[in-house]
Amino acid sequence: MTERPDLNDSSGAQSAETGFDYLIVGAGFAGAVLAERLARGAGKRVLIVDKRPHIGGNAYDRYDDAGILIHPYGPHIFHTNSQDVFEYLSRFTAWRPYQHRVLASVDGQQVPLPINLDTVNRLYGLNLTSFEVQGFFESVAEPLEHVRTSEDVVVSRVGRELYNKFFRGYTRKQWGLDPSELDASVTARIPTRTNRDDRYFTDTFQAMPLHGYTRLFERMLDHPRIKVMLNTDYREIQALFPWKHMIYTGPVDAFFEYRYGRLPYRSLEFIHETHPVEQFQAVGTVNYPNDYAYTRVSEFKHLTGQNHPQTSVVYEIPQADGDPYYPVPRPENAELYRRYERDADAVANVTFVGRLATYRYYNMDQVVAQALATYRRLMEAAQTGLREPVAG
C-alpha cells in the first residue's frame, strides 16, 4: 500500500513550507541506508519512493502460501569482511549464523563448489592430499601470459576440462555469452581450494537476519522524519513535493532516458515451488552448469533455519529481458557507462548510489558500505559548504 506523505504532519517532521531535504529513489539497501542515516544521523527530512509495492528492493522477503519465509527475487545470503557494515546492520536485526554451501551437479553427481580437494577426488575417483591436489591443478592448468577474460581465469587455474565441467555452460546460461567474451572479474570471484573447505564464502561475518530482511528494512525506515511512498514512479511525484537533493538508486541509463542507448543487464525468471517434504536438497543451493535451462536451485529453509513440515525452493532461469539484476561486465559496456557517468557528475543536485546507478556488480555489503561512505561525503560537503557529491 502506498504511504502518502503528510506535509502537515503534526510531529513537525514535515511542513508545507520546508518539504523534504532529500528525495530518495529506491527503497533497497542503498536508499534505505541513506534514508536512515540522513534522518537519524543528521536530522534531515526524507521522502523515499519505490515503484514496487514493498520496501527492501531485491532483498525483500515474505512468507509464501505455505507459511515458509522465501526470497521472491532469489536467495540473498549476507556475508562481509567489514566490521563497520556488520555492526551498522546489527542496529536493526539480530542474526542467525549461517555459512552457505553449494553443490554442482556434474557428471551425474553433486560435488562441492568452489572446486576443492573433495571435488577433485569425487569427480575422478582419486584419494589426493591437499599437497597432491595442488600438483594436480598445476598439471592440468594452461599457463597464460595475459589473463583477460573469464575463460582465461579458469583455464589458467584448473585447466580446460574442469572449466568445461563447471564454468563454461553455467556462464553461457547466466550471461548469454561465452566466458571468452566476458571480463575476467566474473569468474575471478570464485576461488579454487586445495583443502576441504566447502563453504561458498570465507568472509569474517556470515549470517542471516534472524527475522528476515524485510523486518530489518522496516526497523531501518522506522523514523518520524522518513516518509515512504510505494507503487510510485518518482517522476510522477518529484514536482509535487519540495525537495532539495535527490539520491537516485535506479538504472543510470533510465535516469537520462537512454540518451546514449541502453546499458546491458541480465535478468532472471524465478520459478517458486513448494514440496510436501521437510528437505528438498542437501545444501542451500545446487548449481546446474550443464543441464536444464536453469542455473541453480535454492532451498530457503537452509538459509533461514525455519522448522516446517514442507519446504519451498526457487529455480533461476537467466534471461535478457526483465528487471535489471546484473550489469554485464564487458569493456564496451564500461565505456558506455562512462558516458552516463560524466553526465551524472554534471548534475548538481543528484547523487547516484548502488548497483544499478553506478553499473557495478556489488554484493549487499558493498552497497551498504557505498551508502555509508556517501552519507559521510554528503555530511562533509554540507559542513564545508561545498557542492554535495553526485556520485557514490
SVG drawing of the C-alpha trace seen along z (x, -y; Angstrom):
<svg xmlns="http://www.w3.org/2000/svg" viewBox="-2 -28 55 72">
<polyline fill="none" stroke="black" stroke-width="0.4" points="0.0,0.0 1.3,-3.4 2.0,-5.7 1.3,-9.2 3.5,-11.7 1.7,-14.3 3.4,-17.6 1.5,-18.9 2.5,-16.1 1.7,-17.1 5.1,-15.6 6.8,-18.5 8.9,-16.3 7.5,-17.8 5.8,-21.1 4.3,-22.6 6.9,-25.3 10.0,-23.2 9.1,-20.0 11.9,-17.4 15.7,-17.7 16.1,-14.6 14.1,-12.7 15.5,-9.1 14.6,-6.9 14.6,-3.3 14.0,-1.5 16.6,1.2 19.8,1.3 21.4,-1.9 18.3,-4.0 17.2,-2.7 20.7,-3.1 20.9,-6.6 17.4,-7.4 18.1,-6.1 21.5,-7.9 20.2,-11.2 17.1,-11.1 18.5,-9.6 22.1,-10.7 21.6,-14.2 18.1,-15.2 17.1,-15.5 13.6,-15.2 13.5,-12.3 10.9,-11.1 11.8,-7.6 10.0,-6.4 9.8,-2.9 8.0,-1.6 7.5,1.8 4.7,2.5 7.3,3.2 10.5,2.0 13.8,3.9 14.4,4.0 15.6,7.4 16.4,8.4 12.7,8.3 11.5,11.5 8.0,12.7 6.0,15.8 4.5,17.8 1.2,19.5 2.6,22.5 4.0,20.2 7.6,20.5 9.9,17.5 11.1,17.1 13.1,14.6 11.0,13.7 14.0,12.4 16.3,15.3 18.5,16.2 20.2,13.3 23.0,14.6 24.7,12.0 28.5,12.1 31.1,9.4 34.6,8.7 33.6,5.3 33.1,5.0 31.6,1.5 29.0,2.8 28.1,5.7 27.8,3.5 25.7,0.9 23.2,3.5 23.2,5.1 21.4,2.0 18.3,3.2 18.4,7.0 19.7,10.0 21.5,12.6 21.3,16.3 24.8,17.7 24.8,19.3 27.6,20.5 26.4,21.1 27.3,24.3 26.8,25.0 27.0,28.3 27.3,28.5 25.6,31.2 28.4,32.6 28.8,36.0 25.8,37.5 26.9,36.5 26.8,33.4 30.2,32.2 31.4,29.1 31.7,25.7 34.1,23.8 36.3,26.6 38.2,28.1 40.1,31.3 36.8,33.3 35.5,32.1 38.6,33.5 38.7,36.7 35.0,37.5 35.0,36.5 38.0,38.6 37.8,41.4 41.1,40.2 42.5,40.0 44.7,37.0 46.0,35.0 46.0,31.2 49.6,31.1 49.0,33.5 45.9,31.7 48.0,28.6 50.2,30.6 47.1,31.9 45.9,28.4 49.3,27.3 49.5,30.4 46.2,29.5 46.4,25.7 47.1,23.8 49.5,21.0 48.7,17.7 50.9,14.7 47.9,12.3 44.6,13.2 42.0,11.0 38.7,13.0 36.7,15.2 37.8,18.2 41.4,17.2 41.0,17.1 39.7,20.6 41.8,22.5 44.9,20.8 44.0,22.2 42.4,25.6 42.6,26.4 40.1,26.8 38.3,30.0 37.2,28.6 36.5,25.3 34.1,27.1 32.5,29.2 31.9,26.3 32.1,22.9 31.5,22.7 27.9,23.9 26.9,22.1 28.4,18.8 26.8,19.1 23.4,19.6 23.9,16.8 25.3,14.1 24.1,15.3 27.8,15.0 30.7,17.4 33.3,16.8 35.8,15.8 33.6,12.8 33.3,11.7 35.6,9.7 37.9,11.7 36.1,10.3 33.2,12.7 34.9,16.0 37.7,14.4 35.1,14.1 35.1,17.9 38.3,19.3 39.9,22.8 40.9,24.5 43.4,27.2 41.8,28.1 38.3,29.5 36.7,26.1 33.3,26.4 31.9,23.0 31.0,20.9 32.1,17.7 35.0,17.3 34.1,13.8 34.6,13.0 30.9,12.3 28.4,14.8 24.8,14.6 21.2,14.1 18.8,11.6 17.1,13.6 13.6,12.4 14.3,11.7 15.4,8.8 12.0,7.1 11.9,6.8 15.4,5.3 14.3,2.7 11.2,1.9 13.3,1.1 15.7,-0.9 13.0,-3.1 11.0,-3.5 11.7,-7.1 9.3,-10.2 11.5,-12.1 11.2,-9.3 8.2,-9.1 7.7,-6.1 5.8,-6.0 5.4,-2.7 3.8,-1.7 5.1,-5.1 7.4,-6.2 9.5,-9.1 8.9,-11.0 5.2,-11.2 5.7,-13.0 9.1,-14.8 7.3,-18.1 4.6,-17.7 6.7,-17.9 9.5,-20.4 12.9,-18.7 16.5,-19.9 18.6,-16.9 17.9,-13.6 19.6,-10.3 19.0,-8.0 19.5,-4.2 17.8,-3.1 19.3,-2.4 21.5,-5.3 20.6,-5.0 16.9,-5.2 17.5,-8.4 18.9,-10.0 16.1,-8.5 18.6,-6.2 20.2,-9.1 23.2,-7.0 21.4,-3.7 20.5,-1.1 23.2,0.3 23.1,4.2 21.8,6.1 20.9,9.7 17.6,10.5 16.2,13.6 13.0,15.6 12.2,17.1 10.1,20.3 9.0,20.9 7.8,24.4 6.6,25.8 7.1,29.5 5.5,31.8 8.8,32.8 10.9,31.3 14.1,31.2 14.4,31.0 18.2,30.9 21.3,31.4 22.5,27.8 21.2,24.2 22.0,24.1 22.7,26.7 24.2,25.4 23.4,27.0 26.2,25.8 25.4,28.2 21.9,29.4 18.5,27.7 17.6,24.1 18.0,23.0 21.4,22.3 20.6,23.1 18.0,24.3 17.9,22.8 16.1,24.1 15.1,21.3 14.9,23.3 18.6,24.0 19.2,20.2 16.5,19.2 16.7,22.2 12.9,22.3 11.2,25.5 8.3,26.5 6.9,29.8 7.1,28.5 9.8,26.7 10.0,24.1 12.6,23.8 13.3,21.4 14.7,22.1 16.6,19.3 16.4,19.0 18.6,16.2 17.1,14.1 17.9,11.0 14.6,9.1 13.0,8.2 14.1,6.4 17.8,5.5 19.8,7.6 23.3,7.9 25.4,5.3 27.2,7.2 30.9,6.8 32.4,6.1 34.8,3.3 32.3,1.8 29.6,1.7 32.0,0.0 32.7,-2.6 29.0,-3.3 28.6,-3.6 31.4,-6.2 29.4,-8.4 26.4,-8.3 28.8,-8.8 30.1,-12.0 26.5,-13.3 25.8,-12.1 28.8,-14.1 27.4,-17.2 24.0,-17.0 24.3,-19.4 21.5,-18.1 21.5,-14.4 23.7,-11.6 23.9,-8.3 24.3,-5.2 24.0,-1.5 24.5,1.4 22.2,0.0 23.0,-3.7 26.8,-3.1 26.6,0.0 28.7,2.2 28.3,5.8 28.1,5.1 27.2,7.6 24.8,6.4 27.6,5.5 29.3,3.5 26.2,1.5 25.8,0.8 29.4,-0.3 29.0,-2.6 25.9,-4.1 27.6,-4.8 30.5,-6.4 28.2,-8.5 26.5,-9.7 29.8,-10.8 30.6,-12.7 27.3,-14.4 27.8,-15.5 31.3,-16.7 30.1,-18.7 27.3,-20.2 29.8,-21.3 32.2,-22.8 29.6,-24.5 30.8,-22.7 28.6,-21.2 27.2,-17.9 28.7,-14.9 26.8,-13.5 28.4,-10.0 28.5,-7.2"/>
</svg>
